[in-house]
Amino acid sequence: MSVTVSPTDLEGAQPILSSEDMYRKGLEASTPGAEDYDVVKAHKWFNLSAMKGNPQARVYCKELLLEMTSDQVAQAQKLAREWLSANRAVLIG
């Protein structure tokens, strides 16, 4: 059995992110002064990375909780759930 895939079949496809990729996105978003500084997004990425087994992401996620309001935490959790809904297969593999 063979499968033929053309370059146009992959247009708009999102890359599969590893735990390390998610962790790096969290680091980028949690660095004050960085272009993408956003503790809500940082928490989302650290949370997702931790779900894939990254122990360091768990530590950063907990540290961020000390700096965030309850509304920010709720928003980060909502973003993580939305990401999971759209990318469920990524965490399975």
C-alpha positions in Angstrom: 0.0 0.0 0.0 1.3 3.4 -0.8 0.1 6.9 0.0 0.7 9.9 -2.2 0.9 13.3 -0.6 1.4 16.5 -2.5 2.8 19.7 -1.0 -0.6 21.4 -1.2 -2.1 18.6 1.0 0.0 19.9 3.9 -0.7 23.6 3.5 -2.1 25.0 6.7 -1.0 22.0 8.7 0.3 22.7 12.2 3.6 21.2 13.3 3.4 18.5 16.0 4.9 20.0 19.1 7.0 17.9 21.5 7.0 18.5 25.2 10.3 20.3 24.7 8.8 22.6 22.0 5.9 23.5 24.4 8.4 24.1 27.2 10.4 26.5 25.0 7.2 28.3 24.1 6.5 28.7 27.8 10.0 30.0 28.5 9.6 32.5 25.6 6.3 33.8 26.9 7.4 33.9 30.5 10.5 36.1 30.0 9.8 39.7 31.0 10.8 42.1 28.2 10.4 39.4 25.5 8.3 40.2 22.5 5.8 37.5 23.3 5.8 38.1 27.1 2.4 36.8 28.4 2.1 34.8 31.6 -1.3 33.4 30.5 0.2 31.9 27.4 3.3 30.8 29.3 1.2 28.9 31.8 -0.7 27.3 29.0 2.5 26.0 27.3 4.1 24.9 30.6 0.8 23.1 31.5 0.7 21.3 28.2 4.4 20.4 28.4 3.9 19.0 31.9 1.0 16.9 30.6 3.4 15.3 28.2 5.8 14.5 31.1 8.2 17.4 31.3 9.0 17.7 35.0 10.7 21.2 34.6 7.5 22.5 33.0 5.6 21.5 36.2 8.0 23.6 38.3 7.6 26.6 36.1 3.8 26.2 36.0 3.7 26.2 39.8 6.0 29.2 40.0 3.8 31.2 37.6 0.7 30.5 39.7 2.3 32.7 42.4 2.4 35.7 40.0 -1.0 35.2 38.4 -4.5 36.3 39.3 -7.3 33.8 39.5 -8.7 35.2 36.3 -5.4 34.8 34.5 -5.2 31.1 35.7 -8.7 30.5 34.5 -7.9 32.0 31.1 -4.7 29.9 30.8 -6.6 26.7 31.6 -9.3 27.6 29.1 -6.6 28.2 26.4 -5.0 24.8 27.3 -8.3 23.0 27.0 -9.0 24.7 23.7 -5.6 23.7 22.4 -6.2 20.1 23.6 -9.5 20.0 21.8 -8.0 21.0 18.6 -4.8 18.9 18.9 -5.9 15.8 20.9 -3.9 13.4 18.8 -0.6 15.2 19.7 -0.8 14.1 23.4 -1.7 10.6 22.5 1.4 9.9 20.4 
